[in-house]
Amino acid sequence: MNSQLKRGTLELCVLSIVCESDCYGYELVNKISTCMDITEGTIYPLMKRLKDNGVIDSYIVESQEGPPRKYYTITDTGRIEKDRLYNEWFEFVDSVSNLLKGENG
Amino acid sequence: MVAKDKQDFLFQLHNELHRIGVDANEDIFADFEEHFKASQNEGFTEEETCERLGDVKEIARNYIDIEDERLNSIVAKAIESDIPHVSLTKPGRTESADDSLNSKRVELDKSKLNNAENTETASEPVREYTPEHIKEEPQPDPLSIPSMFIAKDDEEQTAEPAREFTPEHIAAEPESPKTEQSSTSTTMGQGAAIGAAIGAAVEEAVKVVSDGIKNSVNKETGDEIKQAFKEAGNEIKDAFSDIEKDIKNIDKDIQDIENELNEDVSAANEEFSNSHKSDIPPQCGPQVGNGGFSFSDIKDMKISINWGKLIMWIALDLCIFIWALPMLASGIIAFAGGLGITPIVSGVGIIIGGFDGIFVFHRLSEIFLGIGITAFGCMMTGLAAKMVKGFIMICKNIIMGHVKALFDL
């Protein structure tokens, strides 16, 4: 997969995962890495950036058996941003598939 | 570079973040600590987790603030591409490392070209999607990119409002040839001059960049770039001052070794001449006065006896002075007798016989005296012979003087 496409879609993937339900870092990394071949470590910088931009937020959950976990949750601006990216994505996919179909036809 | 274990990962990440100027707060490390623990619970080893996390440098680079990512990546890449060059000139590093770096760069360029082609082909139908996703993409290294490609980039940038940082990335370009030119022809001894040259080049680049920024970018980001370039320049300067220090230290070491060697040589010479001083006859030693013998010559010499010569000389002494022995002995005994002690005349009659009556010598005394007179006579003859020889030499010199005058020799 093209690395630039990957980068562009990564943010959308993260936002939609977090939008479904709050999750912690390792969980998120695993979810993304199952469908995309990424450098797992780069998720954390991305999360920090998203948080700095105010589209996601984080909170610490103390757990009995393990260390405290940092959970990520989506903010209201995050939801708007997610919808925007979501639309952009399908516009992109549609235009590409139209182009490809046109070439094939 | 992929880390070995958790400790190594965190250490490398810390260094890398510090190097590219990202404020490394506790949260960043806490995230990864948590990741390692969670991964461990799933049954992965630290090594496996590190492998899955990936290249530490890439991770660190992603922490550069997105708003300034393009600017920061220019600066970060400037640092990245310059520092290895500088450190290559350090003693112990070889040129082959430089080559491998260059070949890596070539590969990078190629891959960037490919990427760029993809972008271009994709750009037309997906115009709306492009800006954001290009914005996230780190700026292609302006220092290593072919100039024809940069020109293309510019065209695109003028068309794209998202690309507002054009001038400084062009302005950053002049730094490249200067830096590379000087660093490739580097030898260790030229460290100082090159340090100054690169420092100047970087400063110039900073100036050019800041001028470019004034025209296009707001003051805050401009200052940030300026600051970053200054830091880059300082780092390079520091590296070169380190090299200078190294060279100075090496020079000092060489001087020390030379001094030590000189000391060793002079010590060895002294030792040799001390242990062999007696081997060197005075005539072979340093010339004293007119070349004759003087007592100062033997002042510091060790005694080393030539027994043959010594015995010969003692025998000659005996021969010369043997006649004085009976005189001395009889004198002492006569003096003792005069003091009232009864002379034991009969026992030492032989010696006393030397004075047995006026002008009458005991037979043995006559023999002693005869030997002594003969020896003395011989000595006097020798002396006379020497004098005659000397006289002849003088005569000869006088005659030769006349002859030399006659023939102008």
Interface residues (C-beta under 8 A of the other chain):
Chain A: N2 S3 Q4 L5 R7 G8 E11 Y24 G25 Y26 E27 V29 S33 T39 E40 G41 T42 Y44 P45 L46 M47 K48 R49 D52 N53 G66 P67 P68 R69 K70 E88 W89 E91 F92 S95 V96 L99
Chain B: D27 I28 A30 D31 F32 E33 E34 H35 K37 A38 S39 N41 E42 R52 L53 G54 D55 V56 E58 I59 N62 Y63 D65 I66 N115 N118 T119 P125 V126 E128 Y129 E132 H133 I134 E136 E137
